[in-house]
Amino acid sequence: MPKSSLNLTKSVSRRAFLNTTLRTAACGFGALAAGQISLLATEPVTSKIIYGLHHQASAKRVIFLFMHGGVSQMDTFDYKPRLVTDHGKPLPFDLPGLIRPDRLGQIFAPKWRFQQHGECGQWVSELLPHLATQVDRMCFIKSLHTEGEAHGQAVLNLHTGTAAFVRPSIGSWLVYGIGSENKNLPSFMSLDYPTMHGGVRLYGNAFLPAHHQGTQVQMLPGQEPHIRFLSDGPLSPQRQRQQLDSIQALNRAHLEELHDDARVSGIIESYELAYRMQGVAPDVLDLSSESTETKELYGIGQGITDDFGRRCLVARRLAESGVRFIQVASGYHWDHHGNIEKDLPQSCAKTDKPMAGLLNDLAQRGLLEDTLVVCVGEFGRTPVAQIDRGQPGRDHNPHGNTMWLAGGGVKPGFSLGQTDDFGYLAIEDKVHMHDLHATILHLMGIDHERLTYRYAGRDFRLTDVYGRVVREILHKKS
């Protein structure tokens, strides 16, 4: 069994133990992050899998690449020649909706050359040479926008659809809707996700049943990927099974008393999965079986690309093992308020080769067709320089952003939407964060308006009362 802070001894009454267990369960999977109890996500073995219930799905799984900090669109994929010709001049319009326009200066041109790549002719900065080779597989949205200039607001909007309330994350909604492909692994896994700007809420279940929360995989530098508390310990498998059966008997008795309480059933399901995971998860997370060529493809063992390369390779291994939703965070290094000329090339170098390697690897293994890869940050950056940090950088911009998707039913080599001539405001074929969520669910076979959960007297959904499927980016068969 995974380690737990709960110890069942003769001095503890059955009811006291059960009440303690129930209170801990009420914390959901947040207790896992706090080191209290291993509540690992699982789909109930007896539940009905409703995959493809609403319509035919294009994708079976999602790999969600989160570029934490906010990538500068006009320095990577959103080519704006006007920034170069008007460098150093005042912006010819106001910057609405920014908290601190006083710290911003004049139009600030990118320092790097752009070239067109692939048959689609997508413009790409010289900072991303590896992704430039993949543009014919990628589908760009250059008109993404959201609410909230602060990181906390925008990150929560991206992951939960709201910043004002505690709501389930997109991964939890998705696996609640379509169930599991593998009874021995969680449906939703999160690779070393940040504790800041939302913490557990970025992979939390909120009011959805506890087993729909994401399971964290720790990937610390110099350590092998692992799940905390998932250890077989000194007990033999037979003794472990006996111990678990004793605990589960108490849990089931308490569940009967409470007339099918979701918190207790969540504990029962997660304990069973944790037991089964011990024989499967270590092998899935073990990268030693991968070939030297595959590791080189991801940039593993190559200095600056090693960390994110390992995360992307683990994501591929989880995807082919039946995990439905895999979150991968880049690390918080995209927030370039100052010194962008030095720091942005480093951020690109950390992620460029691993992401290109992921697309290549998925395609070579026949997985890209039914795996939806989503790469997005919480917002974009301003076209004018931020001038209060020494060397200039770019401030937050929630009004125009560029993201990309690949595989899973989206058009390859395609680009939708535009920002203005300076890359600030989305002006054509605008896509809101709610629209992105609706489209991801659609590609997984879910109608975002029908995926609801009744809580506190209301039917909630990921997109609240908003959102449209961005059909312009869908492949014909989608």
HUZI-V109085 format. One record per backbone hydrogen bond with DSSP energy under -0.5 kcal/mol. NH is the residue of the N-H (numbers start at 1). CO is the residue of the C=O. If there is no record, write none. Layout:
BEGIN
NH,CO ; NH,CO
END
This chain:
BEGIN
3,229 ; 5,36 ; 7,5 ; 8,6 ; 9,7 ; 12,9 ; 13,11 ; 17,13 ; 18,14 ; 19,15 ; 20,16 ; 21,17 ; 22,18 ; 23,19 ; 24,20 ; 25,21 ; 26,22 ; 27,24 ; 28,25 ; 30,27 ; 31,28 ; 32,29 ; 33,29 ; 34,30 ; 35,32 ; 36,31 ; 37,31 ; 39,37 ; 40,38 ; 42,211 ; 44,42 ; 47,44 ; 49,47 ; 51,178 ; 52,444 ; 53,50 ; 54,445 ; 55,445 ; 58,443 ; 59,443 ; 60,370 ; 61,370 ; 62,324 ; 63,372 ; 64,62 ; 64,326 ; 65,63 ; 65,374 ; 66,64 ; 66,328 ; 67,65 ; 67,376 ; 68,66 ; 70,67 ; 73,71 ; 75,72 ; 76,73 ; 77,73 ; 78,73 ; 79,77 ; 83,80 ; 84,80 ; 84,81 ; 85,81 ; 86,82 ; 87,84 ; 88,107 ; 89,86 ; 96,94 ; 98,95 ; 103,100 ; 104,101 ; 105,385 ; 107,89 ; 108,383 ; 109,107 ; 115,124 ; 117,122 ; 121,117 ; 121,118 ; 122,117 ; 124,115 ; 125,76 ; 126,113 ; 128,125 ; 132,128 ; 133,129 ; 133,130 ; 134,131 ; 135,132 ; 137,134 ; 138,134 ; 138,135 ; 139,405 ; 140,414 ; 141,403 ; 142,416 ; 144,401 ; 145,431 ; 146,398 ; 154,150 ; 155,151 ; 156,152 ; 157,153 ; 158,154 ; 159,155 ; 160,156 ; 161,156 ; 161,157 ; 162,156 ; 167,165 ; 169,204 ; 170,159 ; 173,169 ; 174,170 ; 175,171 ; 176,172 ; 177,173 ; 178,174 ; 179,175 ; 181,322 ; 185,182 ; 189,325 ; 190,215 ; 191,327 ; 192,190 ; 192,217 ; 199,196 ; 201,198 ; 202,199 ; 203,200 ; 204,201 ; 208,205 ; 212,209 ; 213,210 ; 214,203 ; 215,188 ; 216,214 ; 217,190 ; 218,216 ; 218,226 ; 223,220 ; 226,218 ; 228,226 ; 230,227 ; 231,229 ; 235,232 ; 240,236 ; 241,237 ; 242,238 ; 243,239 ; 244,240 ; 245,241 ; 246,242 ; 247,243 ; 248,244 ; 249,245 ; 250,246 ; 251,247 ; 252,248 ; 253,249 ; 254,250 ; 255,251 ; 256,252 ; 257,253 ; 258,254 ; 259,256 ; 260,255 ; 265,261 ; 266,262 ; 267,263 ; 268,264 ; 269,265 ; 270,266 ; 271,267 ; 272,268 ; 273,269 ; 274,270 ; 275,271 ; 276,272 ; 277,273 ; 278,274 ; 279,276 ; 280,277 ; 281,277 ; 282,277 ; 283,280 ; 284,280 ; 285,281 ; 286,282 ; 286,283 ; 287,285 ; 289,286 ; 290,287 ; 295,291 ; 296,292 ; 297,293 ; 298,294 ; 299,295 ; 299,296 ; 300,295 ; 302,299 ; 304,302 ; 305,302 ; 306,303 ; 309,305 ; 310,306 ; 311,307 ; 312,308 ; 313,309 ; 314,310 ; 315,311 ; 316,312 ; 317,313 ; 318,314 ; 319,315 ; 320,316 ; 321,317 ; 321,318 ; 322,319 ; 323,318 ; 324,187 ; 325,187 ; 326,62 ; 327,189 ; 327,325 ; 328,64 ; 329,191 ; 330,66 ; 333,68 ; 333,331 ; 334,68 ; 336,334 ; 337,335 ; 339,391 ; 340,392 ; 341,392 ; 342,339 ; 343,339 ; 344,340 ; 346,342 ; 347,343 ; 348,344 ; 349,345 ; 350,346 ; 351,347 ; 351,348 ; 352,348 ; 355,351 ; 356,352 ; 357,353 ; 358,354 ; 359,355 ; 360,356 ; 361,357 ; 362,358 ; 363,359 ; 364,360 ; 365,361 ; 366,363 ; 367,362 ; 368,362 ; 370,367 ; 371,368 ; 372,61 ; 373,371 ; 373,406 ; 374,63 ; 374,372 ; 375,404 ; 376,65 ; 378,67 ; 380,397 ; 382,395 ; 385,106 ; 386,393 ; 387,103 ; 387,385 ; 391,389 ; 393,337 ; 393,386 ; 394,336 ; 397,380 ; 400,397 ; 401,144 ; 403,141 ; 404,375 ; 405,139 ; 406,373 ; 407,137 ; 408,368 ; 410,407 ; 411,473 ; 413,135 ; 413,138 ; 414,138 ; 414,411 ; 416,140 ; 418,428 ; 420,425 ; 423,420 ; 426,399 ; 427,418 ; 428,418 ; 431,143 ; 433,145 ; 436,432 ; 437,433 ; 438,434 ; 439,435 ; 440,436 ; 441,437 ; 442,438 ; 443,439 ; 444,440 ; 444,441 ; 445,442 ; 446,441 ; 448,446 ; 450,447 ; 451,447 ; 452,450 ; 453,460 ; 455,453 ; 455,458 ; 458,455 ; 460,453 ; 460,458 ; 464,461 ; 466,463 ; 471,469 ; 473,470 ; 474,471 ; 475,409 ; 478,475
END
